[in-house]
Each structure stands twice: as structure tokens, then as C-alpha cells.
Amino acid sequence: MSSSAQSPKIRRISPLSASEAKWTQLNKIEWTDQTGRERIWEAASRKTRGKTGIDAVAIAPILRHPSRPASTLLILQYRPPVQAMCVEFPAGLIDEGESPEQAAVRELKEETGYEGKVLDCSPTIVADPGLTDANMQMVTIEVNLKEGDKEPEQHLDEGEHIQRVIVPLTELYDKLQAFSKEEGKIVDAR
């Protein structure tokens, strides 16, 4: 964040009507439990899910450099729902017609500037199944760097403010623990 930038802050939280919601919708789920009892559940769904049935990707980048230890790349991004700077892996929604792997390569370049090769794509995973049916796949991308490579330019969308943090893999747990103790930061479950 540049010195002229201000800290993000929540001005107001208010109910959102279904007609105003661009990204999510609330669903009333009527179901029967294991004892035969009829129940009702409230859940949120993304409106952006495409034909793949997968909403998003999270990217676990592995940065390889000839003279530095293998590292990963975390991002810091303010997330209004939790009113905090989130420490997370790069991630994003899958565009219509994109595979999870294609979305991961695109999102990594947009959010971090780095480009690499897909090594693995996880099965579909969920993070908060008591609240939402939102899902994702975790994509591991290997980024091979050379001596003298400069940090690449990000290609952020309007309104995105993302800070990159390179962390040696052997220090990842300790770094996440340290971030979790910093005021105003929260570590994403991914």
C-alpha cells in the first residue's frame, strides 16, 4: 500500500435485497433428515457458477529459484465481510468457458504477475458448508525463476489492492502464526 493510500474501513452494513445482489443469493433448503424429520436450512450460493460446477480456484504457487530456498507466495487483501486484511493464497472465480487450471494460471498472473506451470489440481473442496455451497479447487503451480529476475508487474482489476509476500516453504507455518497475531489481519482457512 502506498503512503498516500488510506486504510480501508466499513462505513455501514445493511440488509441486501435479492434484486440488488450481483454475486450471491440466499436459498431456503427444505430437506428431510436421517430420522425422517422435515427441516429448513438457509444457505448462500454464488450466482457465478458455470458449467464446470466449480466456483473458484485457490492457487498454491511454488517458487523455485537457483540460489534461494523453495518458497510460496501469499497475498494480503482486505476482505470487507471479515473486516480485516486476509492472508491467503491467490484465488479467483472461474470465468465461463475456463477450466480450473486455466483460471488458476490467469488469476496468478493477474494478482501476482507470476506465471508458471500447473502441477496439480485438487478434487473439489468446500470451506464453509454450513453456510454456503460455494466450492473451489486448489491448483498447485510451479514458477521457475532465474538469477536476476525482478518482481513481475501485477495486473490487478479496478478496486483490487493486493500485497505479495514471498515465504520460504520451511517458514510458512511460523509466518502464518505471526500474521495471525497481527492486529487487523486474519489467516484464510485455505
Salt bridges, closest charged atoms under 4 A:
ASP33 OD2 - ARG39 NE 2.67
ASP55 OD2 - ARG49 NH2 2.83
GLU88 OE2 - ARG79 NH2 2.67
GLU88 OE2 - ARG190 NH2 3.94
ASP95 OD2 - ARG106 NH2 3.53
GLU98 OE2 - ARG106 NE 2.65
GLU107 OE2 - ARG106 NH1 2.97
GLU110 OE2 - ARG106 NH1 3.38
GLU115 OE2 - LYS109 NZ 3.55
ASP133 OD2 - ARG49 NH1 3.90
GLU142 OE2 - ARG64 NE 2.59
GLU151 OE1 - ARG164 NH2 3.27
GLU182 OE1 - LYS185 NZ 2.60
ASP188 OD2 - ARG190 NH2 2.42
